[in-house]
Amino acid sequence: MSKKVVAVTPEAGFKEIAAVMGRWKVTAVPVVERDGHVIGVVSEADLLPKEEFHDHRPGLVEQMRRLDDTAKAGSDRAADLMTSPAVTVRPAATLARAARMMAEHRVKRLPVVDADGTLKGIVSRADLLKVFLRSDDDLAAEIRRGVVERLFPGSHDAVRVTVTQGVATVTGQVGDGHLIPLAVRLARAVEGVVDVRCRLRASAPAVHRS
């Protein structure tokens, strides 16, 4: 997340909000009370009805169908323009969870708040994509350390992990074949991994002859 966040108060006017977005090149800003609590978010979509209905007076049917938009077209304060409650995320949330929330709520940015709802930062789509800039060597080291060595302590030396363009290939023999599906899931969950190709196989059990 980015800890440097531009926000507005509920009393901020329409032009002030538009100017802040333009100056900082953002598409949405959190609306915070004086104690830092996030109470909503104003996005470009919240401001557009003002322009849309600037020279067009909606009919009764259109007003009823688009109550929120027509109300925002006649508003000029953040408190009336914002979408509330804000969709927020905690600092400890995984990037995968943040991505799911953005997709589910169709938003481009999420304010990051603590347990009290106080603004701590903001995470954007660009922040989520940064994980895919991790080097292949870094990803391979994390898969080996956090997955292979943890799940297969007795046979991890027989496992080879390579990563090319974010795609991990795990090859070798392991003692417990039942853990192979779990290893694939954990490797795929490593932030920055694009895909996992599993070529692990279980060691043949020893045959005891009398």
N, C-alpha and C positions, 0 to 999 in steps of 0.2 A: 504493500500500500504506500501511498504518498502521504507523509505527515504534514506537508505544506498544503493546507486546504483553504480555499476562498469560500466564504459563507456570507449570508445576509441575515439581517434580523427580520422579524415579522413585519416591522414598520417600513421596510425598504420599499421605495416606489418602483413602478414599472421601468422607468428610464434608467434608474440606478441599477436595477437588476440586469437590464440589457447591456448597459455599459460594462458592468463587471464581467459578464460572459464574454463580451468582445475583447476586453483588455487582457483577460487571462486565457482566452481561447478555450473555453470549456462549454459544454452543452447543457450543463445543469449545475445548480448550486444548492447545498443544504441550507435550510432555514433553521437558525438556532436562537434559542432564548438567551438572555444575558448570562445565565449560568452555564451555558454551553450545551444544554440539552437540545437534541435534534427533534424538531416537531414536524418537519416536512421537507420536501424538495421542490424547487421550481426548475423546470426544464424548458428547453426551447418549445416543446409541444404545448406547454402551459401558456406561453406568450403568443403563439401564433394566432389564436382566435381573435386577438385584438386587431391584427392586420386583416384577417379573413373577413371580419364583419365591419371593417372600417367604413366601407362605402356600400354595404349590403345589409339591409335590415331584414332579418330572418322572419318568415311567417310563423304563425302560431304552431303549425305542425312541426316545423323545423326546430322551433324553440323547445317544444316538448320532447322531441327526439334527441336533442343535444343540449340538455339542461346545463351540464357542467361547462361545456364550451361557451355557451351564450352568457353564462354567469361570469366566466373568466374574461370574456370580451369586455364586460362592463366594469371590471375590477382594475385597481391600480396599486394594490399593496401585496407584498409577498404572502401575508397571512391569508388573503383571499385567492391568490393565484396558485399557491402551492398545492401539490398532491400530498395528502396526509391520510393516515400515518405514513411516514417514510419507510421504505424498504431498506433495512440496515443489516449489517453483519458484524460479528464480534472479531476482535483482533486474532483470536486463536482459530478462526474458521479456516478450513483448507481452501486452496484455490479452486478445487473442483466444486466445492459447495458454493462458493461465490459465483462461479460460472453458471451453475444450475439456477441460482436465484436470479441472475441477470436474464437468463433465457426465459424463465417462468414468468417474470414480471415485465419483460421487455424493456429493460432499462440498460443504460450504458455505463452507469456509475453507481457505486454503493457507498454511502457513508459508513465508516467504521466507528462503532461506538462501544463504550465499556458497559459493564453491568448496570450502571446507573443511567445509561442513555446519553452519556456525554461524548461529544465528537472527539475522536482521536486521529482520524485520517480519512482517506477516501481511496477506494480501489476502482480502477477503470478497466475497460476491455484491454487497453494497451498493457496494463500491469499484468493481466493474466497471460498475455502472449509472451511476456519477458522470460517465463520459465523455459520456453522452447529455445532460448538462446544459450542455455547451458551447454557446455562442451560435451562431446561424446565420452571423453575420458572421465569426466566428472560423473556422468550418469552411470558408466560402467562400474566405477568405484563404489557408488552408493548401492547399486544392485548387489554387488559382491558382498559388501560389508553388511548391508541391512537385510538382505534376503538370503543369499546363498549360505553365508557363514552362520546365520542364525538358525536356519531350518535344517541344514545338513552339516553339523559340526564335525561329524566323523568322516565325511566324504567330500568336503568342499574343495579339497585340492584337486579332485578329479573333474571339477566343473570349470568350464571356460565361459567368460562373459565378454562379449564384444558389442559395441554400439556404433552404428553407422547412420549418420543423418537422423539421430534420435530413435532409430529402430534397434532394439536390443535383441541379440541372439544368445541364448543360453544353451550350452552344449555340454554333455558329459554323462557320467554315471553317478547315481546317488543310491544311498542305502535304502531309503524309505520312499517307495514309489507313490504312496498315498499323499505325500506332501507336494507332489509336482504341481497339481492344479492350484494349490495355495501359493506356491512360488510364482506362478505366472501372474496371479491376481496382484500379489504384492509388488512384483516388478512393474506391472502396468500402472500401478498407483504412484510410482515414483514421479514427482513433478518434473515435467520436461520430456518424459518418455512418450514417443509417438505411437509405438506398437511393440509387441513382444513376440518373437518367434522362439518357440520352445522345442529344443531337441534333446531334452533330458530323458533318460531311461533308467529304470530301476536295475540295480545289480541282481544277477541271478542268485537265488538263495543257495547256500552251500549244501551239498549232498553228503549226508553222513551214512557211511556204510558199516555194517556190523561185520 
